[in-house]
């Protein structure tokens, strides 16, 4: 029997797909596209993606990030719970010998592992985080990396979205966000090593085109400023499964 969380996520995906999900998520503007490109590069570089790797992408949605990840030459198995969002992903007509889209609930994911990397953008916060981290660990080859970008709960807008959800229709009922230090403890507990959690992202998708260079310049400096960087919009998350068996 499907959990309430699963039912909510499927219904939310259907609702998003009725309009323009990428615009709703903030990826459709000029600033949003720049944010998405930077995020995809961080995830792909952190995961050490390259041709010949077999990679699992969790929560691929419309396939926008999948398309960018595929440019590395890696073979991507991309899963999502929403059939409507996957319809949009498949409409991208990405090469079938390089990208496979699957309708699956990650918690029940019975894919044959292990994988050379497990990646995703803004999806871990939709899951029960401790069992999700344990499953990611089990799906990774020893010595390989998980690489994600997620919302930062300390960012004022993200905090408001999670605590006044009725004002933000693009936020699903059960999703949350992460606080860096607590998340680091959970990732350590799951068995990962060489953990990095880096606050980043001050470029709001509504930033006017003329102001993008200035806002980007200010944002990069805020990301390097102790204290203030903790309020960035996103967290970049990376952890390596030890080469030796846990």
Buried (B, 14 or more C-beta within 10 A) or exposed (E): EEEEBBEBBBEBBEBBBEEEBBEBBBBBBEBBBBBBEBBBBBBBEBBBBEEEBBBBBBBBBBBBBBBBBBEBEBBBBBBBBBEBBBBBBBEBEBEEEEBBBEEBBBBEBEBEBBBBBBBBBBBBBBBEBEEBBEBBBBBBBEEBBBBBBBBBBBBEEBBEBBEEBEEEEBBBEBBBBBBBEEBBEBBEEBBBEEBBBBBBBBBBBEBEEEEBEEBBEEBEEBBEEEEEBBBBBBBBBBBBBEEEEE
